[in-house]
Amino acid sequence: MAFCLCHGAPLSVVVSGPVPRISAFYGIVVWMYYDEIHHLGRAHFHASYGGNEASIDVDSLDVLAGGLPPRALRLVVEWAREHQAELSDNWELARRNEPLRAVAPLP
């Protein structure tokens, strides 16, 4: 089940312009898009917190670029581990330029 990012209500997809936000929790915002040459087609997502931003590989959960404060990174990795299949599914949707699905935040 997906959730609305603003009120926690059920939602089937999230469309927020060219950089779709797929989740948000504890001040962390997560989004995904496909058309990036510098990651060479690797499945990844972006997370930002307090002015910091990181690109994170969906499969290994390694930071590809940028960085987050240690606590924020731990939360993002915990969240991503719980939702790895959904992140992979969203990556396939992004590759096809289809709307992405919201992913539940950390409780």
C-alpha positions in Angstrom: 0.0 0.0 0.0 1.3 3.5 -0.9 0.7 6.6 1.2 0.1 10.2 0.5 3.3 12.1 1.4 1.4 15.0 2.9 -1.2 13.4 5.1 -0.4 9.7 5.3 -3.6 8.8 3.4 -3.6 5.8 1.0 -2.5 6.8 -2.5 -1.7 4.8 -5.6 1.0 7.0 -7.3 2.9 10.2 -6.7 3.6 12.6 -9.5 5.4 15.8 -8.5 6.9 17.1 -11.7 10.3 16.2 -13.2 11.7 14.9 -9.9 9.1 12.7 -8.2 9.2 12.5 -4.5 8.5 9.0 -3.4 8.8 9.3 0.4 9.5 11.6 3.3 10.2 10.9 7.0 12.0 12.6 9.9 12.9 15.6 7.7 14.4 13.3 5.0 13.0 13.6 1.5 13.5 10.8 -1.0 13.0 11.0 -4.8 13.9 9.1 -7.9 14.4 9.9 -11.6 16.1 8.0 -14.4 17.7 10.5 -16.8 21.1 10.9 -15.2 24.2 10.1 -17.3 26.7 10.3 -14.5 25.3 7.2 -12.7 25.4 5.1 -15.9 22.0 3.6 -15.6 22.6 2.2 -12.1 19.3 1.9 -10.1 19.5 4.6 -7.4 17.5 7.1 -5.5 18.3 10.5 -3.9 17.8 11.5 -0.3 18.2 14.9 1.2 18.3 16.1 4.8 19.2 19.5 6.2 20.9 20.8 3.0 22.8 17.6 2.4 22.1 15.2 -0.5 23.2 11.7 -1.4 22.6 9.3 -4.4 22.2 5.8 -3.1 22.4 2.5 -5.0 19.2 0.5 -4.8 20.9 -2.9 -4.8 23.9 -2.4 -2.5 22.6 0.7 -0.6 26.0 2.3 -1.0 26.3 6.0 -1.4 27.2 6.8 -5.0 27.6 10.5 -4.6 27.2 13.2 -2.0 26.6 12.4 1.6 24.2 12.7 4.6 24.9 13.1 8.3 25.5 9.7 9.9 22.1 9.5 11.7 20.1 10.5 8.5 22.1 8.0 6.4 21.3 5.2 8.9 17.6 6.0 8.7 17.7 6.1 4.9 19.5 2.8 4.7 17.1 1.2 7.2 14.1 2.5 5.2 15.6 1.4 1.9 16.4 -2.1 3.2 12.7 -2.4 4.2 11.5 -1.2 0.8 14.2 -2.5 -1.6 11.7 -4.3 -3.8 9.5 -1.2 -4.1 12.5 0.9 -5.0 13.5 -1.6 -7.7 9.9 -1.5 -9.1 10.0 2.3 -9.1 13.3 2.3 -10.9 11.7 0.2 -13.7 8.8 2.7 -13.8 11.2 5.6 -14.0 13.1 4.0 -16.9 9.8 3.8 -18.8 8.9 7.4 -17.9 5.9 6.2 -16.0 4.5 7.6 -12.7 6.3 6.4 -9.6 4.6 4.9 -6.6 4.9 6.4 -3.2 6.8 4.3 -0.6 5.7 4.2 3.0 7.9 6.3 5.3 9.6 4.9 8.4 7.2 4.8 11.3 
